């Protein structure tokens, strides 16, 4: 009888130790996953920041526009229309970042909801929930 209780005690101790090890490994995996997720978000934000500028730089480099200098004697001449690049790029960058943030907030809201629907249905529901609809919707 004593051997049986000792065996049960050792079994329980081993089970508890194993559970502790598993939970510690799970916590380590969760930390690494969070770290990787943070790095991926940083890369995504940087990509969104530079994406519009890259697009418009490539677009304006195409031979659709005559960006040649009117004074060929100068060695380095900045085109007078260069401001157009910044006038288009800065608002486009802002729009991309705002759309990303809205998508991120909507995605967080979708995960907090029990019911899963289409993105458009969820967007409408999210807009209703954040606007504080006065007509009782």
ABEGO torsion letter per residue (X at the ends): XAAAAAAAAAAAAAAAAAAAAAAAAAAAAAAAAAAAAAAAAAAAAAAAAAAAAAAAAAAAABAABBABBABAABABBBBAAAAAAAAAAAAAAAAAAAAAAAAAAAAAAAAABABBBBAAAAAAAAAAAAAGBAAGX
